[in-house]
Amino acid sequence: MPLPIILGAGACIAAVTGIGSGVHGAVKMKNAKDTMKEATAKRDQAVSKFESTNKRTTNLMDSIGKMELSILSSFESFSDLIEKIQGRPEFKEYHSESVNIPKYKASELKEASVGAGLLLGGLGGAAAGTAGGFAAAGATTSAVMALGTASTGTAISSLSGAALTNATLAAIGGGATAAGGGGIALGTTILGATTAGVGLLIGGVIFNFVGKKLSNKADEAYDQAVKIESEVNRTCTYLNRLSTHAKRFKKSLSMVEDSYKEHLSTLENIIDTEGKVKWKDFTDEEKLLTENTVLLVGLLFKMCQVKLVLKGKNKKDINEINVKDIMDIEIEADKFMEEHINIA
């Protein structure tokens, strides 16, 4: 075959091969672009799901924490009111088949009340999850710890604002990190920043996907997105379960608090308005109302002691929802209201 023909044929083959390679390369580029686009969408959808679920649950837990602290802070006034009654009987603990309410102790109530008042005053401008962290750890425990000593040796009660809430959270978390404790947020990183309180709510899971860029390589980026989606689904399942139990607990707490406020208002009218300060002058109905008010306070004090979540066994674990204690106190509250308040 003449050389020009051979060269022409070779050039033609090379051209076809080049076109084929170009088409193949273009397809690969398109596939990579589509994969990257899908990975980004998957990641963004997962992060959005986490942020909305986390915000909803955190707001709920914060509302419970503030409610509990408000209830506890009112107990000092209640104790002062009861102390005005002369010749009053000793208000003992109450036990029935399904209800156990501790003995009335004015000193314990006042201690928790003062601590709760301090924490309430320090919540202004606090990070989301702070009040919820107190509820998660048990508001009564949190309030009492507010009267303790910070890891620096400073009396926590002498602090205020963020310093007070952070010192209390650190104490609940097991002490300052430098001393081997969990520190303010138990090492939890949420939304790219350490958030006091949320660590007590969720636990030691580190959400390193928020704000983090995906790999430039399409396949690696997709694998990352799948992992993020899986982690978000696991976390959101936990948060949704926590919300379910927290809503039930809040409903039960609200029921008892409403009854307590009604009883307290009537008792204030009897003592402060009518001027009755001698137990012997109280009618049987007024005595029953007083005794039930004391029991309601004891029940609320006990409810505020319940830890809504328990620390995970390992630092990296999500906390456990304290389902048993939550359900037990709900049953106890329902039984007490049925047995006592409806006949008061």
Buried (B, 14 or more C-beta within 10 A) or exposed (E): EEEEEEEEEEEEEEEEEEEEEEEEEEEEEEEBEEBBEBBBEBBEBBBEBBBEBBEEBBBBBBBBBBBBBBBBBBBBEBBEBBEEBEEBEEBEEBEEEEBBBBEBBBEBBBBBBBBBBBBBBBBEEBBBBBBBBBBBBBBBBBBBBBBEBBBEEEEBBEBEEBBBBBBBBBBBBBBBBEEEBBBBBBBBBBBEEBBBBBBBBBBBBEBEBBEEEBBEEBEEBBBBBBEBBEBBEEBBEBBEEBBEBBEEBBEBBEBBBEBBEBBBEBBBEBBEEEEBBEBEBBEEEBBBBBBBBBBBBBBBBBBBBBBBBBBBEEBEEBBBBBBEBBBEBBEBBBBBBEBBBEEB
